[in-house]
Amino acid sequence: MRKVLFLAIALVASALVFTSCNPSDPNAPESQIVDPKEVTVQDMIGDWGLDSAFGEFRTGREYERRVYAVTQDHIDGEWSTYSVGNGILTLNIHERDWNQEGEVYIDRQSQLEIVSFDRGLKRAVLKQKDASFTIYDEEPPYESHEVKGECTYYLHILPEPYGKDIAITDENVKGVWFEEYGKYRDGDMPLNKDVMPHYNFHYFGDNHEYLNVMAVEMNPFNAFPHPGYWKFHDGGMEYVEAYSGQTFDDMNWGKYNFYVIEKLTDQFMVLHASWDNGDQYYYMTRTKLTKQDLTHE
């Protein structure tokens, strides 16, 4: 967790709007705030998404969403073991690095205070006092330096599909969807869960109108809309970004742009594309945003 992203702290609450469960769903979990000292290893198991982090050293804005896979013994595969106790998450990191002799491994330990933990909604706030930051000289030769400082991380468990099942039709797909995360597989490799570095919104509208909106924050008003077209057929859909002046008939439709809708509820959609040697899944949640919200109209 050494890298950090800098976002306005007011956006943390808005980020949770898009990752929270539907309160009208009787199966939706309820908030259960617990004493950080009561958090156990069992509470930590799962795939956690980093929403945002705020650091002591601010040399500009950086952002990096990512996934932390936590098992009974490890965080992010075999490189880091961990333990939890008395409100502290202790990381034992076996880290790969390079020096003049080539590839080496460095063992280090870091502790993060569990500031708050919601066992019901699976959200956590962690604070690290020895986080690494890269700062740069303000004058030539603009060399970089690594410094240590405090950093607070905001995380949530990546959601599984929830909500009431609805018919898979073009009308039920229309609206604004937030891309929570994806799964990718190439060849015989296992599925790898990841997130885009940006916050991705997808608008599916009337007359085949499509927008892909990449936001550097969870706030879509600070975003970059990319227009295009979409069409629904055979239990799935295709969506493609367009260049200026291109029409619906100019689009390159085909199997590599086709996504089967494997799950559709009033709150969640799962898309699946496959090709010769791999698969791609997208897990999206419905938002209350409109096209006007995304395009600032």
C-alpha positions as CSV (number, residue, x, y, z in Angstrom):
1,M,0.0,0.0,0.0
2,R,2.9,2.3,-0.6
3,K,1.5,4.3,-3.5
4,V,-1.2,6.8,-2.8
5,L,-3.8,8.9,-4.6
6,F,-4.8,12.4,-3.7
7,L,-8.5,13.2,-3.9
8,A,-10.6,15.9,-2.2
9,I,-11.8,14.5,1.1
10,A,-15.3,15.6,0.5
11,L,-15.5,13.0,-2.3
12,V,-15.1,10.1,0.1
13,A,-18.8,10.2,1.0
14,S,-19.9,10.5,-2.6
15,A,-17.7,7.5,-3.5
16,L,-19.6,5.3,-1.1
17,V,-22.9,6.3,-2.7
18,F,-21.9,4.2,-5.8
19,T,-20.6,1.2,-3.8
20,S,-23.4,1.0,-1.2
21,C,-26.1,-1.6,-1.5
22,N,-29.7,-0.9,-2.4
23,P,-31.6,-0.1,0.8
24,S,-34.8,-1.5,-0.8
25,D,-33.2,-4.9,-1.2
26,P,-34.3,-7.1,1.7
27,N,-31.1,-9.1,1.3
28,A,-28.8,-6.0,1.4
29,P,-26.4,-6.0,4.3
30,E,-26.8,-3.4,7.1
31,S,-24.1,-1.2,8.6
32,Q,-22.4,-2.7,11.6
33,I,-19.7,-0.5,13.0
34,V,-17.4,-2.4,15.3
35,D,-14.6,-1.5,17.7
36,P,-11.3,-1.6,15.6
37,K,-9.9,-3.8,18.4
38,E,-12.5,-6.4,17.6
39,V,-11.5,-6.8,13.9
40,T,-10.2,-10.3,13.1
41,V,-8.5,-12.0,10.2
42,Q,-11.9,-13.4,9.2
43,D,-13.2,-9.8,8.8
44,M,-10.3,-9.0,6.4
45,I,-10.7,-11.9,3.9
46,G,-12.0,-10.8,0.5
47,D,-11.2,-8.6,-2.4
48,W,-10.9,-5.0,-1.2
49,G,-11.0,-1.9,-3.5
50,L,-8.9,1.2,-2.7
51,D,-11.3,4.2,-3.0
52,S,-8.9,6.9,-2.0
53,A,-6.0,7.9,0.2
54,F,-4.8,11.1,1.7
55,G,-1.1,11.7,2.4
56,E,1.0,14.1,4.4
57,F,3.2,15.1,1.4
58,R,1.3,16.6,-1.5
59,T,3.5,17.3,-4.5
60,G,0.6,17.3,-7.0
61,R,-2.4,15.0,-7.6
62,E,-1.9,11.3,-8.1
63,Y,-4.6,8.7,-8.3
64,E,-4.5,5.0,-8.4
65,R,-7.4,2.7,-7.8
66,R,-6.5,-0.9,-7.2
67,V,-7.6,-4.2,-5.7
68,Y,-6.1,-6.0,-2.7
69,A,-6.8,-9.7,-2.5
70,V,-6.8,-10.8,1.1
71,T,-6.8,-14.5,2.1
72,Q,-6.5,-16.2,5.4
73,D,-2.7,-15.8,5.4
74,H,-1.7,-13.3,2.6
75,I,-2.4,-10.0,1.0
76,D,-1.8,-9.8,-2.7
77,G,-0.5,-13.3,-3.3
78,E,2.6,-14.8,-1.7
79,W,4.6,-11.7,-1.2
80,S,3.0,-10.3,2.0
81,T,1.7,-12.1,5.1
82,Y,-0.3,-10.2,7.7
83,S,-1.8,-10.4,11.1
84,V,-4.6,-8.4,12.9
85,G,-4.9,-7.6,16.6
86,N,-5.7,-4.9,19.0
87,G,-6.8,-2.5,16.2
88,I,-3.6,-2.9,14.2
89,L,-3.0,-4.5,10.8
90,T,0.6,-5.7,10.6
91,L,2.1,-6.3,7.1
92,N,5.1,-8.6,6.7
93,I,6.2,-7.7,3.2
94,H,8.6,-9.7,1.0
95,E,9.2,-7.0,-1.7
96,R,11.0,-7.4,-5.0
97,D,13.4,-4.6,-5.9
98,W,16.4,-4.0,-8.2
99,N,19.9,-2.7,-7.5
100,Q,23.2,-2.7,-9.4
101,E,23.5,-6.4,-9.0
102,G,20.0,-7.0,-10.4
103,E,16.9,-8.4,-8.8
104,V,16.8,-8.6,-5.0
105,Y,14.2,-9.1,-2.3
106,I,13.7,-6.9,0.7
107,D,11.8,-7.9,3.8
108,R,10.1,-5.1,5.8
109,Q,7.3,-4.7,8.2
110,S,4.6,-2.0,8.3
111,Q,1.7,-1.4,10.7
112,L,-1.6,0.3,9.9
113,E,-4.0,1.5,12.5
114,I,-7.6,0.4,11.9
115,V,-9.3,3.8,12.3
116,S,-12.8,2.5,11.6
117,F,-14.4,-0.8,10.4
118,D,-17.9,-1.6,9.2
119,R,-18.4,-5.3,9.4
120,G,-21.8,-5.2,7.8
121,L,-21.1,-3.1,4.7
122,K,-17.4,-4.2,4.7
123,R,-15.7,-0.8,4.6
124,A,-12.5,0.2,6.4
125,V,-10.4,3.2,7.1
126,L,-6.7,2.5,7.7
127,K,-3.9,4.9,8.8
128,Q,-0.2,4.3,8.0
129,K,2.5,6.4,9.7
130,D,5.4,5.2,7.5
131,A,3.9,5.4,4.0
132,S,6.3,6.2,1.2
133,F,5.9,9.3,-0.9
134,T,8.0,10.5,-3.9
135,I,8.7,14.2,-3.9
136,Y,10.6,16.2,-6.6
137,D,13.0,19.1,-6.5
138,E,11.4,22.4,-7.6
139,E,14.6,23.4,-9.4
140,P,16.8,21.5,-12.0
141,P,17.8,18.8,-12.2
142,Y,14.4,18.0,-10.6
143,E,15.6,14.9,-8.8
144,S,13.2,12.7,-7.0
145,H,13.4,11.7,-3.3
146,E,11.5,9.2,-1.2
147,V,10.2,10.4,2.1
148,K,8.1,8.8,4.8
149,G,4.8,10.3,6.1
150,E,1.3,9.6,7.3
151,C,-1.3,8.3,4.9
152,T,-5.0,7.4,5.4
153,Y,-6.6,4.8,3.2
154,Y,-10.3,4.3,2.4
155,L,-11.3,0.9,1.2
156,H,-14.5,-1.2,0.6
157,I,-15.1,-4.8,-0.3
158,L,-15.8,-5.3,-4.0
159,P,-19.5,-6.0,-4.3
160,E,-21.1,-9.2,-5.7
161,P,-24.3,-8.9,-7.8
162,Y,-27.3,-7.8,-5.7
163,G,-30.8,-6.5,-6.3
164,K,-34.0,-7.8,-7.9
165,D,-33.6,-9.8,-11.1
166,I,-35.2,-8.1,-14.1
167,A,-35.7,-9.1,-17.8
168,I,-32.7,-8.6,-20.0
169,T,-34.0,-6.0,-22.5
170,D,-32.6,-2.9,-24.0
171,E,-35.0,-0.7,-22.0
172,N,-33.8,-2.2,-18.7
173,V,-30.2,-1.6,-19.7
174,K,-30.7,2.1,-20.4
175,G,-29.3,4.6,-17.9
176,V,-25.9,5.3,-16.2
177,W,-23.8,2.5,-14.9
178,F,-20.7,2.7,-12.8
179,E,-17.9,0.2,-13.5
180,E,-17.1,-1.3,-10.1
181,Y,-14.4,-3.8,-11.3
182,G,-13.5,-6.3,-13.9
183,K,-12.2,-9.8,-14.3
184,Y,-9.7,-10.8,-17.0
185,R,-8.3,-14.1,-18.2
186,D,-5.8,-14.7,-21.0
187,G,-5.3,-18.3,-22.1
188,D,-5.4,-20.9,-19.3
189,M,-4.5,-18.3,-16.6
190,P,-7.0,-17.9,-13.7
191,L,-9.4,-15.0,-13.7
192,N,-7.7,-11.8,-12.3
193,K,-9.8,-9.2,-10.6
194,D,-8.9,-5.6,-11.2
195,V,-10.1,-2.0,-11.4
196,M,-9.6,0.8,-13.9
197,P,-7.2,3.6,-12.7
198,H,-10.0,6.1,-13.6
199,Y,-13.6,6.0,-12.4
200,N,-15.6,4.8,-15.4
201,F,-19.2,5.6,-16.1
202,H,-21.2,4.2,-19.0
203,Y,-24.4,5.8,-20.4
204,F,-26.7,3.8,-22.6
205,G,-29.4,6.0,-24.1
206,D,-32.1,6.2,-26.7
207,N,-31.3,6.1,-30.4
208,H,-28.2,4.0,-29.7
209,E,-26.5,6.9,-27.9
210,Y,-23.5,5.8,-25.8
211,L,-21.1,7.7,-23.5
212,N,-18.0,6.5,-21.8
213,V,-17.1,8.9,-19.1
214,M,-13.7,8.6,-17.4
215,A,-13.4,10.6,-14.2
216,V,-10.2,11.3,-12.2
217,E,-12.4,11.4,-9.1
218,M,-15.6,9.8,-8.1
219,N,-17.2,13.1,-8.9
220,P,-18.2,12.8,-12.6
221,F,-18.3,16.6,-13.0
222,N,-14.5,16.4,-13.3
223,A,-14.6,14.0,-16.2
224,F,-13.9,13.3,-19.9
225,P,-16.9,12.1,-21.9
226,H,-16.2,10.0,-24.9
227,P,-19.3,9.6,-27.2
228,G,-20.2,6.6,-29.2
229,Y,-23.0,4.1,-30.0
230,W,-24.4,0.9,-28.6
231,K,-26.9,-1.7,-29.7
232,F,-28.7,-4.6,-27.9
233,H,-29.1,-8.0,-29.5
234,D,-29.0,-11.7,-28.7
235,G,-29.1,-11.3,-25.0
236,G,-26.2,-8.9,-24.9
237,M,-24.9,-5.7,-26.4
238,E,-22.1,-3.9,-28.2
239,Y,-20.8,-0.4,-27.4
240,V,-18.1,1.5,-29.2
241,E,-16.6,4.9,-28.9
242,A,-16.8,7.1,-32.1
243,Y,-14.6,9.7,-33.7
244,S,-16.0,13.1,-34.6
245,G,-18.4,12.8,-37.6
246,Q,-18.9,9.0,-37.4
247,T,-22.4,7.7,-37.5
248,F,-23.9,4.5,-36.1
249,D,-23.4,2.7,-39.5
250,D,-19.7,3.6,-39.5
251,M,-19.0,1.6,-36.3
252,N,-17.0,-1.6,-36.4
253,W,-19.5,-4.0,-35.0
254,G,-18.4,-7.6,-34.4
255,K,-17.8,-10.3,-31.8
256,Y,-14.9,-8.5,-30.2
257,N,-17.2,-5.7,-29.1
258,F,-20.1,-8.0,-28.0
259,Y,-20.9,-8.6,-24.3
260,V,-23.3,-11.2,-23.1
261,I,-25.4,-9.8,-20.2
262,E,-24.9,-12.6,-17.7
263,K,-26.7,-10.9,-14.9
264,L,-29.1,-8.0,-14.8
265,T,-30.9,-6.7,-11.7
266,D,-32.4,-3.3,-10.9
267,Q,-29.1,-2.4,-9.3
268,F,-26.3,-4.6,-10.9
269,M,-25.2,-5.8,-14.4
270,V,-22.5,-8.3,-15.3
271,L,-21.1,-8.3,-18.8
272,H,-19.0,-11.0,-20.4
273,A,-16.9,-10.9,-23.5
274,S,-14.9,-13.9,-24.8
275,W,-12.4,-14.3,-27.6
276,D,-10.1,-17.0,-28.9
277,N,-7.8,-17.1,-25.9
278,G,-9.5,-15.2,-23.1
279,D,-12.4,-13.7,-21.2
280,Q,-13.3,-10.3,-19.9
281,Y,-16.0,-9.5,-17.3
282,Y,-17.3,-6.2,-16.1
283,Y,-19.3,-5.7,-12.9
284,M,-21.4,-2.5,-13.0
285,T,-23.8,-0.9,-10.5
286,R,-26.7,1.4,-11.6
287,T,-26.5,5.0,-10.4
288,K,-29.0,7.8,-10.1
289,L,-26.9,10.0,-12.5
290,T,-28.3,11.2,-15.8
291,K,-26.7,12.0,-19.1
292,Q,-26.9,15.7,-18.1
293,D,-24.9,15.0,-15.0
294,L,-22.2,13.4,-17.1
295,T,-22.0,16.0,-19.8
296,H,-22.6,19.1,-17.5
297,E,-25.6,20.2,-19.7
